[in-house]
Amino acid sequence: MPDFEDDYKFDTLAVRAGQVRTHEAEHAEPIFTTSSYVFASAAEAAARFAGDQPGNIYSRFTNPTVRMFEQRLAAMEGAVACVATASGMSAILSTCLALLQNGDHIVSSRSIFGSTTMLFTSYLAKFGIETSFVDLTDMADWRAAIRPATRLMFLETPSNPLTEIADIGQLAELAHGHGILLVVDNCFCTPALQQPLRLGADIVIHSSTKFLDGQGRCVGGAVAGSEEVVGEKVFGFLRTAGPSMSPFNAWVFLKGLETLGLRMKAHSANALELARWLERQNAVKRVYYPGLEDHPQHHLAVRQQSGFGGLLSFELEGGKAAGWKLVDATRLISITANLGDTKTTITHPASTTHNRLTPEQRQQAGIADGLIRVSVGLEDVEDLKEDLARGLG
């Protein structure tokens, strides 16, 4: 196979990186559905377990199909190491438990997935890890929240569901000035549109379930970064605790990566056209999409990303009643809280993805009762407009 340390371009990496052919000379990546591996001798088994010899040991933490996915995604993100996990949430959990201990402190954007907020406040707090939440786009807020015990800064950019954009370079400079690791959830842009490590971030988190798969087939996650932090510490947690990705899911994600660049361009084009159409609808109070010129961080998105992504949100006059009416009026668009699919999906965040937050937390995060989130798929955009128009009349 080619040496992928050479300067291959992104789309080539998406199709080729990470694959190691077996003696069968297969063209497509194989699925290694095995829990364990046979050693040639007792000495070889001992050397593998001791870490003196590379090779497969047990599929909880060494599987050739999973390793192909890890190496391919690492190449696409510009990372040295990648660890695949059972879900996006387990990727975040693995990162935190691998790197933090009792008494440590996280500074997190307030504009993150509701389950991530619950993980920080309800579960990490049990282990004495405290979290402060700040405005994603307010550098002074980030700066003021840092303590001597701060070890991680965590954010999503663009945020879910309001598509706010953070300046990754500025945040990296702030974090590194205080000896803090910057963790960026890159789920919504993917490396096809944004590469946080090249902008100064230390760790990239993915829910592979979303755009990396692209067709809503499997659940998975990934952590990408340096050999020391991800390849040793996060991998060490995965080896012991076992939030592992299955070989079949890894194979599905490998197939998804092959078309990632093409899909993200198409998602972005459809989303931009739909966002501009929504702006002209009388029932729509506001549209949130970084590709719109009046988006507060539009110019930052132009500089930091190569596209604007497939996620948009809009607020309706009339609150929850209007939001539910619109959702229920759709016939084509799928009512589901998942995103990143070739099929367009729609949800009411206040009563689904963010329903476990208190009303005060939702208000602070900007999750209004009339807010609707759409993950724009690859259908004809005119059909999507017609579907949404049913509930906007």
C-alpha positions in Angstrom: 0.0 0.0 0.0 1.2 3.6 -0.5 3.1 5.4 2.3 0.5 7.9 3.6 3.0 10.0 5.4 3.6 11.5 2.0 1.6 14.5 1.0 -1.6 12.9 -0.4 -4.6 15.2 -0.7 -7.7 14.9 1.5 -10.0 13.0 -0.9 -7.2 10.5 -1.5 -6.7 9.9 2.2 -10.5 9.5 2.6 -10.4 6.6 0.2 -7.0 4.9 0.7 -5.5 5.7 4.1 -5.2 3.1 6.8 -5.8 0.0 4.6 -3.5 -3.0 5.0 -4.3 -5.8 2.7 -4.1 -9.4 3.9 -2.5 -12.3 2.1 -5.8 -12.7 0.3 -5.1 -9.4 -1.6 -8.6 -8.1 -1.2 -9.5 -4.7 -2.7 -12.1 -3.7 -0.2 -11.3 -3.5 3.5 -12.2 -6.8 5.4 -14.2 -7.0 8.6 -12.3 -8.9 11.2 -15.1 -10.5 13.3 -13.0 -12.1 15.9 -12.7 -11.5 19.7 -9.2 -12.9 20.1 -6.0 -13.8 18.2 -3.7 -16.8 18.0 -0.1 -16.3 19.0 2.7 -18.3 17.5 4.2 -19.1 20.9 4.1 -18.4 24.6 6.9 -16.0 24.1 5.1 -14.0 21.5 2.0 -13.8 23.6 4.1 -12.5 26.5 5.8 -9.9 24.3 2.4 -8.7 23.0 0.9 -8.3 26.4 4.0 -6.6 27.7 4.0 -4.1 24.9 7.4 -5.2 23.7 6.0 -6.4 20.3 3.3 -4.8 18.3 0.3 -6.8 17.1 -3.2 -7.9 17.9 -4.1 -9.1 21.4 -7.8 -8.8 22.0 -10.5 -7.0 20.0 -11.6 -4.8 22.9 -8.5 -2.7 22.0 -6.8 -4.2 19.0 -8.8 -5.0 15.9 -7.5 -4.6 12.3 -10.8 -3.1 10.9 -11.1 -0.7 13.8 -7.4 0.2 13.3 -8.0 1.0 9.6 -10.7 3.4 10.6 -8.6 5.1 13.3 -5.6 5.5 10.9 -7.8 6.9 8.1 -9.5 9.4 10.3 -6.2 10.4 11.9 -4.8 11.1 8.4 -7.8 13.2 7.5 -7.7 15.2 10.7 -3.9 15.7 10.5 -3.5 13.7 13.8 -0.8 11.3 14.8 -3.1 9.0 16.8 -6.8 8.2 16.9 -8.9 6.0 19.2 -12.3 4.7 18.0 -15.0 4.4 20.6 -18.5 2.9 20.9 -20.2 6.3 20.6 -19.6 10.0 20.5 -20.5 10.3 24.2 -18.0 7.5 25.1 -15.4 9.5 23.2 -15.9 12.5 25.4 -16.1 10.3 28.6 -12.9 8.4 27.6 -11.1 11.7 27.0 -12.2 13.2 30.4 -11.5 10.1 32.5 -8.1 9.5 30.8 -6.9 13.0 31.4 -8.6 14.3 34.5 -8.7 13.4 38.2 -10.4 14.6 41.4 -10.0 18.3 41.9 -9.5 19.1 38.2 -11.6 21.7 36.4 -13.1 22.0 32.9 -14.1 25.2 31.2 -16.8 24.4 28.6 -18.8 26.3 26.1 -22.4 26.6 27.2 -23.5 25.8 23.7 -22.9 22.0 23.6 -25.0 18.9 23.2 -27.4 18.4 26.1 -26.0 15.0 27.0 -22.5 16.5 27.2 -23.7 19.0 29.7 -25.3 16.3 31.7 -22.1 14.2 31.6 -20.1 17.2 33.0 -22.6 18.3 35.7 -24.2 15.0 36.8 -21.5 12.4 36.4 -18.0 13.9 36.3 -19.0 16.0 39.3 -19.4 12.8 41.3 -15.7 12.3 40.9 -14.8 15.8 42.0 -14.3 17.2 38.5 -15.9 20.6 38.3 -17.1 22.4 35.2 -17.7 26.1 34.5 -19.8 27.0 31.5 -19.1 30.1 29.4 -20.3 31.9 26.3 -18.8 30.2 23.3 -17.9 33.4 21.4 -16.8 35.6 24.4 -13.1 35.4 24.9 -13.3 37.4 28.1 -15.7 34.9 29.5 -13.3 32.0 28.7 -10.4 33.9 30.2 -12.2 34.8 33.4 -13.3 31.2 34.0 -9.8 29.7 34.0 -8.5 28.5 37.4 -5.2 27.0 38.5 -7.0 23.6 38.5 -8.3 24.0 34.9 -7.0 21.1 32.7 -9.4 21.1 29.7 -11.3 23.6 27.6 -14.1 22.0 25.7 -16.3 23.3 22.8 -18.3 22.5 19.8 -17.9 24.7 16.7 -20.2 25.2 15.0 -22.4 24.7 18.0 -25.5 22.6 18.2 -28.1 23.8 17.4 -27.4 27.6 17.0 -24.3 27.2 14.7 -22.2 29.7 16.7 -18.6 29.7 15.6 -15.6 29.9 18.0 -12.2 31.2 17.1 -10.2 28.0 17.5 -6.8 29.7 17.1 -7.5 32.3 19.8 -8.8 29.7 22.2 -5.8 27.5 21.6 -3.5 30.4 22.3 -5.4 31.1 25.6 -5.4 27.4 26.6 -1.7 26.8 25.9 -0.7 30.0 27.8 -2.2 28.4 30.9 -1.0 24.8 30.2 -4.5 23.7 29.3 -5.6 21.2 26.6 -8.1 22.4 24.0 -10.7 19.9 23.0 -12.9 20.6 20.0 -15.9 18.5 19.0 -15.7 18.6 15.2 -18.8 16.5 14.6 -20.7 19.1 12.5 -18.0 20.2 10.1 -15.9 17.0 10.0 -12.3 17.2 8.7 -13.7 17.8 5.2 -14.7 21.3 6.2 -12.6 22.1 9.3 -9.4 20.7 10.9 -9.1 22.0 14.4 -5.7 20.4 15.1 -4.2 22.5 12.3 -5.7 25.6 14.0 -4.1 24.8 17.3 -6.5 22.4 19.1 -4.9 19.5 21.0 -7.8 16.9 20.7 -10.6 16.4 18.2 -13.8 14.6 19.2 -16.2 12.9 16.8 -19.5 11.3 16.9 -18.9 9.0 14.0 -22.7 8.3 14.0 -23.3 11.6 12.3 -21.7 12.9 9.1 -18.7 10.5 9.1 -21.1 7.6 8.5 -23.5 9.8 6.6 -26.4 7.4 6.3 -27.6 6.9 9.9 -26.5 3.2 10.0 -24.2 2.8 13.1 -23.2 4.4 16.4 -19.6 5.2 17.1 -17.1 7.9 18.2 -13.5 8.8 17.9 -10.8 10.9 19.6 -7.8 12.2 17.6 -4.7 14.0 18.6 -1.1 13.4 19.7 0.6 10.1 20.4 1.2 11.0 24.1 -2.3 12.3 24.9 -4.5 10.1 22.6 -2.3 7.2 21.5 -1.2 6.5 25.1 -3.5 8.0 27.7 -6.9 7.8 25.9 -6.0 4.4 24.4 -4.9 3.2 27.9 -8.4 4.1 29.2 -10.1 2.3 26.3 -7.9 -0.8 26.8 -9.0 -1.1 30.4 -12.5 0.3 30.5 -13.6 -1.1 27.1 -15.9 1.5 25.4 -14.9 -0.1 22.1 -16.1 0.3 18.6 -17.2 -2.9 16.9 -15.4 -4.1 13.8 -18.6 -4.0 11.7 -19.3 -0.4 12.7 -15.7 0.5 11.9 -16.1 -1.0 8.4 -19.3 1.0 7.8 -17.6 4.2 8.9 -14.7 3.4 6.6 -17.2 3.3 3.7 -18.7 6.6 4.9 -15.3 8.3 4.9 -14.8 7.5 1.2 -17.5 9.9 0.2 -17.2 12.4 3.0 -15.8 15.3 0.9 -18.4 15.0 -1.8 -21.2 14.7 0.7 -20.2 17.7 2.9 -20.1 19.9 -0.2 -23.6 18.8 -1.2 -24.9 19.2 2.4 -23.5 22.7 2.6 -24.9 23.8 -0.8 -28.4 22.5 0.1 -28.3 24.0 3.6 -27.3 27.4 2.3 -30.1 27.5 -0.2 -32.6 26.4 2.4 -31.4 28.9 4.9 -31.8 31.8 2.4 -35.3 30.6 1.6 -36.3 30.4 5.3 -35.1 33.9 5.8 -37.9 35.1 3.4 -40.7 33.2 5.3 -43.0 35.4 7.4 -43.4 32.8 10.1 -39.7 32.6 10.7 -38.3 34.9 13.3 -34.6 34.2 12.8 -32.4 31.7 10.9 -29.1 30.4 12.3 -26.6 29.3 9.7 -23.0 30.5 9.4 -23.2 30.7 5.6 -25.6 33.6 5.8 -23.9 37.0 5.6 -25.7 38.3 8.7 -24.6 35.5 10.9 -22.5 37.0 13.7 -19.4 34.8 13.0 -19.8 34.6 9.2 -16.4 36.0 8.4 -14.8 33.7 11.0 -16.5 30.7 9.4 -15.2 31.8 6.0 -11.6 32.0 7.4 -11.7 28.9 9.6 -13.8 26.5 7.5 -13.9 25.4 3.9 -17.7 25.1 3.9 -20.6 25.9 6.2 -22.0 22.5 6.9 -25.4 20.8 6.7 -26.8 21.9 10.1 -29.2 24.9 10.4 -31.7 26.1 12.9 -34.5 28.7 12.9 -36.9 30.2 15.4 -40.6 30.5 14.7 -43.0 33.0 16.0 -45.4 31.2 18.3 -43.1 29.2 20.4 -43.5 25.4 21.1 -47.0 25.2 19.5 -45.7 26.6 16.2 -42.6 24.4 16.4 -44.6 21.2 16.9 -47.1 22.2 14.2 -44.3 22.6 11.7 -42.6 19.3 12.7 -45.9 17.4 12.5 -46.8 19.0 9.1 -43.8 17.5 7.3 -44.3 14.5 5.1 -40.8 14.0 3.5 -38.4 15.2 6.2 -37.8 12.6 9.0 -38.7 13.5 12.5 -35.7 12.3 14.4 -33.1 13.7 16.7 -30.2 12.2 14.7 -28.3 14.3 12.2 -25.7 14.0 9.5 -27.8 11.7 7.3 -28.3 11.7 3.6 -32.0 12.0 4.6 -33.0 15.4 6.0 -34.1 15.3 9.6 -36.0 17.7 11.8 -36.4 18.1 15.6 -37.6 20.5 18.3 -34.5 20.8 20.5 -36.2 22.1 23.6 -38.3 18.9 24.0 -35.8 16.4 22.6 -32.0 16.9 22.5 -32.0 19.5 25.2 -35.0 18.4 27.3 -32.9 17.2 30.2 -31.6 20.8 30.8 -33.5 23.0 33.1 -35.5 25.9 31.6 -32.8 28.3 32.9 -30.1 26.2 31.3 -31.9 26.2 28.0 -32.5 29.9 28.2 -28.8 30.5 28.8 -27.9 28.3 25.9 -30.3 30.1 23.6 -32.6 27.1 23.1 -36.0 28.9 22.6 -39.3 27.0 22.7 -39.9 28.0 19.0 -36.5 26.8 17.8 -36.3 24.1 15.1 -33.2 22.2 14.0 -32.8 20.8 10.5 -30.0 18.6 9.4 -30.1 19.2 5.7 -29.7 16.0 3.6 -29.1 15.3 -0.1 -32.6 15.4 -1.4 -33.6 18.0 -4.0 -33.8 21.2 -2.1 -37.0 22.3 -3.8 -38.8 19.3 -2.3 -37.4 20.3 1.2 -38.8 23.8 0.8 -42.2 22.4 -0.2 -42.2 20.1 2.8 -41.4 22.9 5.3 -43.9 25.2 3.6 -46.8 23.0 4.8 -46.2 24.0 8.4 -45.2 27.6 7.8 -48.5 28.8 6.2 
